[in-house]
């Protein structure tokens, strides 16, 4: 990459406005998902402790395994953002299309996982009652894997082209549908049978499908077709597929390793302490999602922002926006962590139908989590920024080492060998999160990523297709009327 131009003085709050304009709608979409997932578990808790434990374990298991392909598709954001930043508007829809084609890998992944799900959950040595519910929930969630891929590609396109409100609207509508269907299918309302855990899984799959329909309808609609030729950019392109796979495979492995180590932590380490401690862990994580899911929204937003500024060859501004996002995420997460630490016991007893022992342990976990919120904010934002820069290969190696040579050993040390139980394992997790923040921040600050070229071939300079909307008019979410 050529030397970047000197950064000019900006009006106060410019960086905050840019970060929040891009990330704000994503955060709202994430919050709607968090609220939906939270009340999903609240409803399941009224089915019983076994059901609550099963949904927590099988839910993260389902998400972990879909990252094997979702991580590849997620770099659609990186490619579209860098094309958009340099003015290559004609390539934005083409990369989204290749992401849609890659989504069909999900069918093969689901087909392989279906027969393996029984042995997989049996290997966790949970109680027989919990294991049966885990397999039931997990297999139904496999039916939504293809639509998760579609949603990832569509959302990446819209976010990278400054139209992050569209994934937000689709997420809010989909999550509202999920919540409504949960009530109907879990408890058997309006003539439907009470399906319990299975009802929660069915509602989630239907909601994911609905989000795909909404974003697909808009992507192929007249305004976006006029601006990006979304209908005519669907040629299967091996060169661009290989680019996505080359940059996306390390991203997918990183995502898988990161989420998998948390699944190991929950299912294989916390799960060995019994249904009570597993249920307490599920409750604590439900509250913690309110802390970190909005930060994940900032993660997606800063990934697109960094990609756009690198497309314009302005590294100082990419770094400035990242530091701004870190400050915003840390402020929010520390505040929410303090609220849950101080009032978590009351909240758990009020909201969840939890036994006294479950509620007490869940509150202890929330108190511990309040300590590491600021460090987790650094982790989440730096990961998004590095992905936007295309620094996915280093992240893959780093994630493997930190997850399996630091996190898992620490969780086993404090939880199992020092007999600390679930709370002891969370002490190990806290140490890991603090150490990881230092590693990620050092990598981003060092600018090793500045010369990464994500494109396998040279792109033409600032080519814009005839009839498209010029890049400068697409800086806001309202550029294309819907």
C-alpha positions in Angstrom: 0.0 0.0 0.0 1.3 3.5 -0.8 2.1 6.0 1.8 -1.0 7.6 3.3 -1.7 11.3 3.2 -1.3 13.4 6.3 -4.3 13.5 8.5 -6.1 16.9 8.7 -7.7 18.5 11.7 -11.4 17.5 12.0 -14.3 19.2 13.7 -14.9 17.9 17.2 -17.0 14.7 17.5 -16.5 13.9 13.7 -15.1 10.5 14.6 -17.9 9.7 17.1 -20.6 10.7 14.5 -19.0 8.5 11.9 -18.7 5.5 14.2 -22.2 5.8 15.5 -23.7 6.5 12.1 -22.3 3.3 10.9 -22.6 1.2 14.0 -25.7 2.7 15.6 -28.2 0.8 13.5 -26.1 -2.4 13.8 -26.1 -1.9 17.6 -29.9 -1.5 17.7 -30.2 -4.7 15.6 -27.9 -6.5 18.0 -29.8 -5.2 21.0 -33.1 -6.5 19.5 -31.4 -9.9 19.1 -30.1 -9.7 22.7 -33.5 -8.9 24.0 -35.0 -11.7 22.0 -32.4 -14.2 23.1 -32.7 -13.1 26.7 -36.5 -13.6 26.8 -36.1 -16.8 24.9 -34.1 -18.2 27.8 -36.5 -16.6 30.3 -39.4 -18.5 28.7 -37.4 -21.7 28.5 -36.6 -21.4 32.2 -40.3 -21.9 33.0 -40.0 -25.3 31.3 -37.4 -26.3 33.8 -33.7 -26.2 34.8 -32.8 -29.0 32.4 -34.4 -27.1 29.5 -32.5 -23.9 30.4 -29.2 -25.8 30.7 -29.8 -27.5 27.4 -30.6 -24.4 25.4 -27.5 -22.6 26.7 -25.2 -25.4 25.7 -26.8 -26.4 22.4 -27.3 -22.8 21.4 -23.6 -21.9 21.6 -22.8 -25.3 20.0 -25.0 -24.4 17.0 -23.4 -21.0 16.6 -19.9 -22.4 17.0 -20.2 -24.9 14.2 -21.9 -22.5 11.8 -18.8 -20.2 12.0 -17.0 -22.8 9.9 -18.6 -21.2 6.8 -20.1 -18.0 8.3 -16.5 -16.7 9.0 -15.6 -17.0 5.3 -18.8 -15.1 4.2 -18.2 -12.4 6.9 -15.3 -11.0 4.9 -17.8 -9.8 2.3 -17.8 -6.7 4.5 -14.0 -6.3 4.1 -14.0 -6.6 0.3 -17.1 -4.5 -0.2 -15.9 -1.8 2.2 -12.5 -1.5 0.5 -14.1 -1.4 -3.0 -16.5 1.2 -1.8 -13.8 3.3 -0.2 -11.7 3.4 -3.4 -14.7 4.1 -5.7 -15.1 0.6 -7.3 -18.9 0.7 -6.8 -19.4 -1.8 -9.6 -17.7 -4.6 -7.6 -19.7 -4.3 -4.4 -22.7 -6.3 -5.5 -20.4 -8.9 -7.2 -18.7 -9.7 -3.9 -22.1 -10.0 -2.1 -23.2 -12.5 -4.8 -20.1 -14.6 -4.3 -20.9 -14.6 -0.5 -24.4 -15.9 -1.3 -22.9 -18.7 -3.4 -20.6 -19.7 -0.6 -23.6 -19.9 1.7 -24.6 -23.2 0.1 -21.6 -24.8 2.0 -24.0 -24.6 4.9 -26.1 -27.4 3.5 -23.2 -29.8 3.5 -22.1 -28.7 7.0 -25.6 -29.3 8.4 -25.9 -32.7 6.6 -22.6 -33.8 8.3 -23.6 -32.5 11.7 -27.0 -34.1 11.8 -25.9 -37.7 12.4 -22.9 -36.5 14.6 -25.0 -34.5 17.0 -26.0 -37.5 19.1 -22.4 -38.7 19.8 -21.2 -35.1 20.2 -23.6 -34.2 23.0 -23.3 -37.6 24.6 -19.5 -37.0 24.9 -20.2 -34.0 27.1 -21.4 -36.3 29.9 -24.3 -34.1 30.8 -27.3 -35.7 32.5 -29.4 -37.9 30.1 -32.4 -35.5 30.4 -30.3 -32.5 29.4 -28.6 -34.4 26.6 -31.9 -35.4 24.9 -33.0 -31.8 24.9 -29.7 -30.6 23.6 -29.8 -32.9 20.6 -33.4 -32.0 19.9 -32.7 -28.2 19.9 -29.4 -28.5 18.0 -30.9 -30.5 15.1 -33.7 -28.1 14.5 -31.3 -25.2 14.5 -29.3 -26.9 11.7 -32.3 -26.3 9.4 -31.5 -22.6 9.5 -27.8 -22.8 8.6 -28.3 -21.8 4.9 -30.2 -18.6 5.9 -27.5 -17.7 8.4 -25.1 -17.6 5.4 -27.5 -15.4 3.3 -27.9 -13.0 6.2 -24.2 -12.7 6.7 -23.6 -11.8 3.0 -26.5 -9.4 2.8 -25.6 -7.6 6.1 -22.0 -7.3 5.0 -23.0 -5.6 1.8 -25.4 -3.2 3.4 -23.0 -2.3 6.3 -20.0 -1.7 4.0 -22.0 0.6 1.7 -23.3 2.8 4.6 -26.8 1.3 4.7 -26.6 -0.5 8.1 -30.2 0.5 8.9 -31.4 -2.3 6.6 -29.9 -5.2 8.6 -31.2 -3.4 11.7 -34.8 -3.3 10.4 -34.6 -6.9 9.3 -33.2 -7.9 12.6 -35.8 -6.1 14.7 -38.6 -7.6 12.6 -37.1 -11.0 12.7 -36.5 -11.0 16.4 -40.0 -9.7 17.1 -41.3 -12.6 15.1 -39.0 -15.0 17.0 -40.2 -13.7 20.3 -43.9 -14.0 19.3 -43.4 -17.6 18.0 -41.5 -18.5 21.1 -44.6 -17.7 23.2 -46.8 -19.7 20.9 -44.6 -22.7 20.3 -42.9 -23.1 23.7 -46.1 -23.0 25.8 -48.6 -24.1 23.2 -50.9 -21.1 22.6 -53.7 -20.5 20.1 -54.2 -24.2 19.5 -50.6 -25.1 18.9 -49.0 -27.9 20.9 -46.6 -27.0 23.7 -43.2 -27.9 22.1 -40.9 -26.6 24.9 -37.2 -26.6 23.8 -38.2 -27.7 20.2 -40.6 -24.8 19.9 -37.8 -22.3 20.8 -35.6 -23.8 18.1 -38.3 -23.7 15.4 -39.1 -20.1 16.2 -35.4 -19.1 15.8 -35.2 -20.9 12.4 -38.3 -19.2 11.1 -37.1 -15.8 12.2 -33.7 -16.2 10.5 -35.5 -17.2 7.3 -37.7 -14.0 7.5 -34.6 -11.8 7.8 -33.2 -13.3 4.6 -36.4 -12.6 2.8 -36.4 -9.0 4.0 -32.8 -8.2 3.1 -33.0 -10.1 -0.2 -36.1 -8.2 -1.3 -34.3 -4.9 -0.7 -31.0 -6.0 -2.2 -32.8 -6.9 -5.5 -35.1 -3.9 -5.4 -35.0 -1.0 -7.9 -33.0 1.5 -5.8 -30.1 -0.8 -5.1 -30.2 -2.3 -8.6 -29.9 1.2 -10.0 -27.0 2.1 -7.7 -25.1 -1.2 -7.7 -26.5 -3.3 -10.5 -27.4 -6.0 -7.9 -29.5 -8.0 -10.3 -26.8 -8.1 -13.0 -23.8 -8.8 -10.8 -24.7 -12.4 -10.1 -22.2 -14.1 -12.4 -20.3 -16.9 -10.5 -16.7 -15.7 -10.4 -14.0 -18.2 -9.4 -11.5 -15.4 -9.0 -13.6 -13.5 -6.4 -14.6 -16.7 -4.7 -10.9 -17.6 -4.3 -10.3 -14.1 -2.9 -13.1 -14.5 -0.3 -11.8 -18.0 0.6 -8.2 -16.9 0.8 -9.0 -14.1 3.3 -12.1 -15.6 4.8 -10.7 -19.1 5.7 -8.4 -17.7 8.3 -11.2 -15.5 9.5 -13.5 -18.5 9.7 -10.9 -20.6 11.6 -10.3 -17.7 14.0 -14.0 -17.3 14.6 -14.5 -21.0 15.1 -11.5 -21.4 17.4 -12.7 -18.4 19.5 -16.3 -19.5 19.8 -15.4 -23.2 20.1 -13.2 -22.5 23.1 -16.2 -20.8 24.8 -18.3 -23.9 23.9 -15.7 -26.1 25.4 -15.7 -23.9 28.4 -19.5 -24.1 28.8 -20.3 -27.6 27.7 -17.2 -29.6 28.7 -15.9 -27.7 31.7 -18.9 -25.9 33.3 -21.2 -28.8 32.2 -19.2 -31.3 34.3 -20.3 -29.5 37.4 -24.0 -30.4 37.0 -27.2 -28.9 35.7 -27.4 -26.3 38.5 -24.1 -24.7 37.7 -24.7 -25.0 33.9 -28.1 -23.2 34.4 -26.4 -20.4 36.5 -23.8 -20.0 33.7 -26.6 -19.7 31.1 -28.4 -17.0 33.2 -25.1 -15.0 33.7 -24.3 -15.2 30.0 -27.8 -14.0 29.2 -27.2 -10.8 31.1 -23.7 -10.4 29.8 -25.0 -10.5 26.3 -26.6 -7.2 27.0 -23.1 -5.9 27.7 -21.2 -7.3 24.7 -23.7 -7.6 21.9 -23.8 -3.9 21.3 -20.0 -4.0 21.3 -20.3 -6.7 18.6 -22.4 -4.1 16.7 -19.4 -1.7 17.0 -17.2 -4.6 15.9 -19.1 -4.9 12.6 -19.3 -1.2 12.1 -15.6 -0.5 12.7 -14.7 -3.4 10.3 -16.5 -1.6 7.5 -15.1 1.8 8.5 -11.5 0.6 8.6 -12.0 -1.1 5.3 -13.4 2.1 3.7 -10.5 4.3 5.0 -7.9 1.8 3.9 -9.6 1.8 0.5 -8.9 5.6 0.6 -5.3 4.9 1.8 -5.9 6.9 5.0 -4.4 4.8 7.8 -4.3 7.5 10.5 -8.0 8.0 10.2 -8.7 4.3 10.3 -6.8 4.1 13.6 -8.5 7.2 15.0 -12.0 5.7 14.3 -10.9 2.4 16.0 -9.8 4.2 19.1 -13.1 6.1 19.2 -15.0 2.8 18.9 -13.0 1.3 21.8 -13.8 4.3 24.1 -17.5 4.0 23.2 -17.6 0.3 23.8 -15.7 0.4 27.0 -17.9 3.2 28.5 -21.1 1.2 27.7 -19.8 -2.2 28.9 -18.3 -0.9 32.1 -21.6 0.9 33.0 -23.7 -2.2 32.2 -21.3 -4.5 34.0 -21.6 -2.3 37.2 -25.4 -2.4 37.0 -25.5 -6.2 36.8 -22.9 -6.6 39.5 -24.8 -4.4 41.9 -28.3 -5.4 41.1 -27.8 -8.8 39.4 -29.2 -10.8 42.3 -32.5 -8.9 42.3 -32.7 -9.0 38.5 -32.1 -12.8 38.4 -34.7 -13.5 41.0 -37.2 -11.2 39.3 -36.8 -12.3 35.7 -35.8 -15.9 35.8 -37.8 -18.8 37.3 -34.5 -19.9 38.9 -33.8 -21.9 42.1 -32.1 -20.0 44.9 -28.7 -21.8 44.4 -28.8 -21.1 40.6 -29.6 -17.4 41.2 -26.8 -16.9 43.8 -24.1 -18.5 41.6 -25.3 -16.5 38.6 -24.9 -13.3 40.5 -21.4 -14.2 41.6 -20.5 -14.7 37.9 -21.9 -11.3 37.0 -19.8 -9.6 39.7 -16.7 -11.2 38.3 -17.7 -10.3 34.7 -18.0 -6.6 35.7 -14.2 -6.6 36.2 -13.3 -7.6 32.7 -15.8 -5.5 30.7 -13.4 -2.8 29.7 -10.8 -5.4 28.5 -13.4 -7.3 26.5 -14.4 -4.0 24.8 -10.8 -3.7 23.5 -10.9 -7.3 22.3 -14.1 -7.0 20.4 -13.2 -3.7 18.7 -9.7 -4.6 17.8 -10.9 -7.9 16.2 -13.3 -6.0 14.0 -10.6 -3.5 13.0 -8.1 -6.2 12.1 -10.7 -8.0 10.1 -11.5 -4.8 8.2 -7.8 -4.5 7.4 -7.7 -8.1 6.1 -5.3 -9.3 8.9 -7.1 -12.6 9.2 -4.1 -15.0 9.1 -2.4 -13.6 12.1 -5.7 -13.6 14.0 -6.1 -17.3 13.2 -2.7 -18.2 14.7 -3.2 -15.9 17.7 -6.7 -17.2 18.4 -5.5 -20.8 18.4 -2.6 -20.1 20.8 -4.5 -17.9 23.2 -7.6 -20.1 23.2 -6.1 -23.5 23.8 -2.8 -22.7 25.5 -4.1 -20.0 27.8 -7.9 -19.9 28.1 -8.8 -23.6 28.4 -5.8 -24.5 30.7 -6.7 -21.6 33.0 -10.3 -22.6 33.1 -9.3 -26.2 34.0 -6.8 -25.0 36.5 -9.1 -22.8 38.6 -12.3 -24.8 38.0 -11.2 -28.4 38.1 -7.7 -28.8 39.6 -8.2 -26.1 42.3 -11.8 -27.3 42.8 -13.3 -23.9 42.2 -16.2 -25.2 40.2 -18.0 -22.9 37.7 -16.9 -19.8 39.5 -13.3 -20.9 39.5 -13.5 -21.5 35.8 -14.7 -17.9 35.3 -11.7 -16.6 37.2 -9.5 -18.4 34.5 -11.7 -16.8 31.8 -11.2 -13.4 33.3 -7.4 -13.7 33.3 -7.6 -14.8 29.6 -9.7 -11.8 28.6 -7.3 -9.4 30.2 -4.2 -10.9 28.5 -6.0 -11.1 25.2 -6.7 -7.4 25.2 -3.0 -6.6 25.5 -2.1 -8.9 22.6 -4.8 -7.5 20.2 -4.2 -3.8 21.0 -0.5 -4.2 20.5 -1.1 -5.8 17.1 -3.4 -3.1 15.9 -1.3 -0.2 17.2 1.8 -1.6 15.6 0.3 -1.3 12.0 1.7 -4.6 10.8 -1.5 -4.9 8.8 -1.1 -1.6 6.8 0.4 -3.2 3.7 -1.9 -6.2 3.4 -3.5 -6.5 -0.1 -6.7 -8.5 0.2 -7.2 -8.5 -3.6 -5.6 -11.3 -5.6 -5.4 -9.0 -8.6 -5.0 -5.3 -9.1 -8.3 -3.4 -9.3 -8.8 -0.5 -11.7 -8.7 2.9 -10.0 -12.1 4.4 -9.0 -14.3 2.9 -11.7 -18.0 3.6 -11.3 -20.5 2.0 -13.6 -22.7 4.2 -15.7 -26.0 5.1 -14.0 -24.7 4.3 -10.5 -24.9 6.8 -7.6 -21.5 8.4 -7.1 -19.7 7.4 -3.9 -19.8 10.8 -2.3 -23.7 10.7 -2.3 -23.8 7.4 -0.5 -22.2 8.6 2.7 -25.4 8.4 4.8 -27.9 5.7 5.4 -30.5 7.8 3.6 -28.6 8.0 0.3 -30.8 5.4 -1.4 -34.6 6.0 -0.8 -36.4 2.8 0.2 
